C-alpha cells in the first residue's frame, strides 16, 4: 500500500473509482480539496494498493463544526475506502496518517460520523481507535439538534467524536 498527499494527477482515478462504485461525488469536490491543501487549510491523503486507487481521507485544520472550530480541534473529514478494498486495513492506515499529522500540532483530533447503518463499520472503527462522543449530542447540517426536533435521517445527521493524543 502506498499513501501520499493528493496531487492533481490523482483526481481522475478517484472520480472514476467512485463512478464505478456507484458513489456520486460533488463535481469539483477534489479540486476544492486540492486548492485548500495548497493554502494549508486541509491535508488530503490518498491510498493506492497495487497501483489502484483504494481510498482517501482529509484533515481540515479549521473544522466546519462550530464547536470544534471554537476550540481549535482539527477534524478528520471524508474518509472513504472503495468497496473492493474494504476490510483490508486501508481505513486504519489512512486514519493513522491523519492522526499522526494532527497529533503533531494538536492534543485532540475530532471526527464526525453518520448515525444510520451505512456508517456502522466507521462507528465501530472510531470507537475501537479511542474516539468518544464530545458530549454535545448530534448535529444536523451544522446545527446542534434540540430535544424533540424533527429532522431527516440522512448523511447530514452527525455525532461528533474526539480522541486525545496518546501519552
N, C-alpha and C positions, 0 to 999 in steps of 0.2 A: 504494500500500500504506500502511496505517495501522497502527502498532504503539503500543499503550498498555498501561497496567497493567490487570490483571484487575479487573473490577468485578462485583458480583452480577448485574447485568443481562446479562453475557456468558455466564453458565453454561448457560442453556437452549440457546442456539445451539451451544455447544461439545458438549454431550451429544447434541444432535440430529445434528450433523455426524458424530460418532463412530458413532452408531447407524446412520446412512445408509451409512457406510463398512464396516459390519460389525465395527467395532472396539469392544470392550467395555471400559468404564472401571469401576473400582470405584464402587459407589454412594457418594456424598458425597465423592469424591476432591477435586473442585474446591472444594467448600465448605470442606474442610480446608485446601486451599492458600490460600483467601481468608482464613481465620482466621489462619493462620500469617503471611500477609502483613501483616495488621493488627497482629500482635505484633512485627513486624520480624525474623522468623525466616527468611522466604522472600520473594522477589520473583517475580511472575508477569507475563510479558508475552504479550499476545495480538496476533495479526496478522489483519487483515482486508484482503481485496482486493476492491475494488468492493463494499464493504459486506457481503461474505460471509466468514464465519469461515474462515480459512486454516490457522492453526496457533498453537502456543504453546510457551513454554519457561519453566522456573523456575530460579531461583538459590537454593540453600539455603546460608545463611551458615554453619551448622554441619552439616557433612556427616554422613550416616549411615555412610559408610565410616570405620571406626575410625582408619585411618592418616591420612586427610585431616583428621578431627576433631582428632586429637592435634597435627597440625602447623598447624591453623588455616587450612586450604585450603578456600575456598568451592567448592561443587560446582554445576555446571550439570546439572540433572536434568530428565528427562521432556520432551525436545524432540520435538514431534510436528507434522508438516505433513500435511494431508489430501491424499489421492491426487490429486484434480483440480488441486491447487496445487503438486505436487512438480515439481522441476526448473525452478523459476521464481525461484530465489534467495531464497525466503522463509525457508528454514532458515538461510541465511547472514545474512540481515538480523536474524533473531532471535538468532543467535549473536553478531553484532556488538553488539547491545543488551546481552546478558547479559555479554559480556566487558568492554564499556565500564564497566558498573556494577561488576563485580568488580575490574577494574584501577584503579578509583578508591579501593579500600580494601585491596587485596592485590597482592603481586608475582606470585602464582601462582593460576591457575584450574585446577580439576580437573573431570574428566568420566569417567563410566563408559560402556562400550559393550558390548553383547552380542556373542557370538562366532560365532553361526551366520549363514547367508547373508542372512537378513532384515535384518541390520544392516550388510551390505556397503556400501551408499551412505553411511551415517553413519560407518563406519570410515574410508572414503576421505576424506570431507569433513574429519574431525577431523585426520587426518594432514596434509592439504593446508593446514589452518589453523595448523599448527605444534604440534599435540599429540603427545606421545611417551609411551610406556609409563612408568609410575612405577618400574619395575624391581622390582616386588614380585609379579609373576605374576598369576594370575587369582584371583577370589573367587567363592564360591558362597554365596548367601544371607548375605552379610556376613562370611563366614569365608574366610580365605586357603586355597586349595586346596593340599594336600600331594601330593608325588610319589606316583604310583600310586593315588591316591584315586579311587574310582569315584563318579560322580555323573550326574545327568540333565542333558542338554544342553537348557536352556530359557532363558527370559528372565533368570533369576537368576544365570547364569554370565556374569561381567563382567570385563573388563580395564579397569583404571583408567589414565587418561592425564592428563598435566599440560601446561600451557603457561605459560611465563614471560611477564611483562609485556614487551611490545616496548620497547626502549630508544630 
